[in-house]
């Protein structure tokens, strides 16, 4: 009996989670000197030391100590509050903060794969939905869905859920879920514009006239707005999260230097290591690839999803000084995976080649991440 697309993709995601966790754990044990903010003594510490890298320390600090803001310095306000709030909530029932971070990512990552496949079935047939789910599950940076202590898995689950509810005609619930999501990442405009565009297109497809209720998606920005208001009240600076991006070490001050990607070009020097070169080229390549899929997405999935993908790819691409992190951010451009599945429908050998290559790169990146290599 052939499994349904959601079950098949969930099974594949669970297998990827197990393998990635094993690789991350072995890498963490092989390179114990690698930076990890997790300092635990319980028996499962090696797993956490591998999955808790870099920004995990910021999320843990916010969850346990709250926010602070030091103008001109790296500060916790750069990180949106939803993910650390969830960790703080689990802390109230005595779950270790780092353990909570890893478990939340694992559960939300698997949930995102399942919900994504349900959403894909609203826009394509069962086979295409399954193939799209597999492309997402084995995307090179999908290991951020399998345990890395970052907010991406939670954010992805919420935004896909919002669009799934929208496709089912449940506008109010879709907006509510999206409003929660905008408290997780600073890309609220993309989500608001995407939901609004898709809602208007959805009504047009059914021959229904637009009305004021169809403007409800603008309230999806509520999570973002509340965080801005909090910063204003607490620190007197409503956009503190933008201000701190220019702090030494982050160096992403908004302006033409960032938009023109001067730091990306400057990265190619004689002192550049092989890993640095791969990072620079890899993140730029997936960004260009994503942008190239925007028009096919609009043609195959509708202009609403075309608008959303352009915005969700364009905003972080513009604000990044060197494309770093784009591989991870592109997880939120979930319609692109269905578009790619549809483009590869008539080319099964190429599709399996893409899946196999993508899975191998994902495993390699997971191992590197466990060894404390900065990959995204």
N, C-alpha and C positions, 0 to 999 in steps of 0.2 A: 504494500500500500504506500503510495506517495504521500509524504508528509506535506501539510499545509505550509505555505510560505513563511508565516510567522514562526511556526515551530521549528522549521528547518534552519532559519536564520538564528533563532535563539540557541539552538543546539550548536551551531557553528561559533556563535559568540562565546558560549560557555567553554568550548574547547579552546578558543583563542585566549580566553581569560586564564585558564589553567596553564597553558604553555607559556604565556607571557609572564605570569607570576613566577613560574619555575625559573625562567631565564633571568628575571629581575633579581630573584633571591640568590641564585648562583653568582650573578655578577656582583651583588652587594657583598657576598661572602668572599669573593675573590679579590675585591678591591675595597677592603674595610676602611681605608683612609678617605674614601670619597665623602664629600659633604652631605650630611643629612641632618635636618633639625630634630629628628626623632631620637630621643635618648631614653630608651626603655630597657628594662631588665627582664620583662616577662618572656616566656619561651618563644613567642612569635616575633621577637624583635627583628631578626634578619629580614623577614618579609617587609616589615614596615620601613626598615632602613633603606630598602631598595625603592619602594614606592613613594616614600616621603622625601622628596628632593626640592631644593630651591624654594619656590614660592609657597611650598607647604608650610614653611616656618612662619610666613606672614599670616596665612589663614589660621594657623594654630594660635598665634599671638592675638589675633583679633577675637577668636573664640574664647580665649581665657582672660584677656586683659582689656578688650575693647579697643576703640579707635584712638589715635592720637595724630597730630599734624604738626610737623616742623617745617616751616617754609624753607625751601632751598635744599631740603634733605629728603632722602627716601623715607616714606611714611606709610603706615597701614592704610590710609585713606585711598590709596591707589586701587585697592581691591574692594569690589562691591560686596554688600553685606549678606546676601542670601546664604551662600555656602557656609561661611563661618557661623551664621545663626543656627543652621541645622546642626553643625558640630557642637555648638554651645548647648543646644537642646538635648543632644545625646549625652553631653557631659553632666547634665542634671540628673541623669539616671546612672551616673558613674561609669560611663564608657570612656576609655582613654581617648583623648582628642585625636591622636594620630591613627589609632585603630578606627575611630569613627570616620575619619576622612577617607581611609582606604575602603571601608565597607560601603560608605555612601556612594563613592565612585563606582565600585563594582556593581551594586544593585541598580543604580541609575543608568549605568552604561548598558547593562543587559536589557533594562526596561526601555531604553531609547531604541535599541535595535528592534525589539518586538513592536513597539508603537510605530516606528518608522515603516516597518513592513505592512502594518495595518493601513497606514496612510498611503503607501505606494499602491495598495490594492484599490484605493479610491480613484487613482489616476491611470492605472494600467492593469493588465491581466495578472494572473497568479504567477506565471513564469517570470515575467518582467519584475514583479515585486520581489520574488525570491532572489533573482540575480542582483537586483539593486541592493537588497539587504546584505548579500555576501560581499559586494563591492565596498559597502560601508564597514562591515565587520572586519575586513582585511585591508582596509585603507592603511597606508604606512603609518599614519599618526593615530590610528584607532586604539593603540595601547593606552592612550589617555582615557579611554572608556573602561579600562579593565583593572584599575587600581591606583593610578597616579593621583596624588592628593591635590587635584586642581578642580575648578568649578565646571569644567567643560561638560562632563557627563550629565550633571544636574541640569545645566542650562539646555543642553540638547534635548533631554527628555521633556522638559517643559515646553519648548518651542514647537517640537513636533506634535506634542499633545494638543497644543493650541490650534495648529493647522488641521489636525485630524478632526477636532470638534467643529472647526469652521466648515470643513467639507460635509459634515453631518448636519449642518444647519443650526448648530447650537452656539449662536453668536455670543451670548452672554457668558457662558462658561469658557469659551475660547478666549475672550478678552480678559476674564479673571485670571486664567492660567498664564496668559501672556504678561499680565501686569506683575505677577509674581516673578516671571522670568526676567523682566527688565531690572529687577533688583540684584541680578546675578552677574551681568556683564554690561559694559558701557556702550552697547549698540542698540539702545532703545529705538532710535529713529528708523533703523532698518526693519525692525520687527513691526513697528507701528505702520510704516508705509506698506510693508508687505501684506499685513493682515487687511489693511484698508483696500489695497489694490485687488487682492484676491476676493474679498467680500463683494466688491462692486462687479467684478467679473463673474462671480458665482451667481449673482442676481440676474445679470445680463444673459447668461447661459440658459436660465430658466424662463426668460421672457418676462421677468418681473421688473417693475419700476423701482428706482432708488428712492429712499426716504431718509429722514433724519436718523432713524435707528441704525442705518448702515454706516454712520459716522462713529459708532460706538468704539471701533478699534483705536481711536485716538486716546482713549482712557487706558490703553495697554501700557502707556508710558508712566503709569502711576508709581510703579516700583522705582523707576529712575528718578522721578520728580521727588519722591519722599526722601531718597538718599541725598539729593541735592539740598533739600530743605534742612535735613539733619546736619549737613556740613555747614550750612549757613548759620544755624543756631549754635552749634557746638564750637565752631572755629572762626565764624565771621567771614568765611570764604565758601560760597556755594559750589564753586567748581575746584575745590582743593584737589580732587582726584586728577584733574587736568594739570594743575600747577606743578604737582610733584613729579610729573613725567619728565620734566627738564632737570631733575636732580642728578648730581654726579653719579655715574654708574648706570643710570637709565638713559639719560641724554636724549630724550625724545621730545624736545620742545617743539610745539606746533609752529610751523612756518615753512618757508620755501625750501630750506635746507633739508627738512624732513620729507617734504612732499617730492622733492627732486631726487631723493635717495642718495645724497652725496656720501653718506657713511657707507652705503653698500659699495659704491665704486671705490672708496678709499680702503675698503677691506681687502682688496686684491693688491697685496704688496709682496715684496720678497720674503718678508717674515711670516707670511701666511702659512699656516699648517694645512695638511690635507683635510683634516676634519673641519677646519674653519672654511675652507673652500667648498666642501660638500654642503655645509650649512647654508652658506651664502647662495650657492647655485640652486640647491634643493628647494628652499623656501620660495625663492623667486620663480622657479619653474612651476611649482604647483599653483602659485598665484596666477601666473600667465595662463596656465591650463584651465583654471577655474573661470577666469574671465572669458576665455575662448568658448566655454560651454554656456555662457549666459544666453546668447542668442538662440542656440538649439533648445535650451530650456524653455524660452518664451514660445517657440514654435510648437513644441511637443506637449508642454504642460500648461501653457497659457501665459498671457502677459503678466498676470498677477505674480506668478512664481518667478518670471523673468525679472520683474522689478525687485522682488525680495532678494534674489540671489545677487543681483548687481549691487544692491545696497549692503548686504551682509558681507560681501567680499570687498567691495570698494572702501567702506569705512575703515576697517583695520589696515587695509593695504595703504591707504593714504596716510594714516597716522603713524605707521611704522617707519623708522629711519632706515631699516635695512632688510625689511621683509621677515625679520626674525619672529617666530611664533606663528606665522601665517599657516603653516601646515596644520597646526592645532586649531587655529581659529576657523579653518575651512570646514571643520566638522559641522559647524552651524549652517553651512550652505548645503543642507541635506538634499534639496531637489536635484542637485547636480549628479548625485549617485544614481537616481532613477533615469535621468537623461542619458548618462553614460551607458546604463543597462539597455536602454532602448536603441542607442546607436550601435551597440555591439550585438543586438539580437540576431542578426543574420550572419554573424561572424563568430561562431562558437569556439573555434580554435584560438582566435585572437582574444576572445573573452576569457577563456581559461588561462591563456598566457598572461593577460593582465592581472587576473586574480592570483596566480601563482607568484608572479614577480612582486606584486603588492604585498602579499603575505610574507614573503622572504624579507623584504625591506622592513616590514613592520616588526618582525622578530629580531632583526639586527638592531633596529632602533630601540626596541625594548631592552635588549641586552646592554646596549650602550647607556641607556637611561639608568639602568640598575647600577652601572659602574660609575655613575655620577658625571657622565659626559653630558654637556649641555646641548640637547638636540632640538629643543623647541621652547 
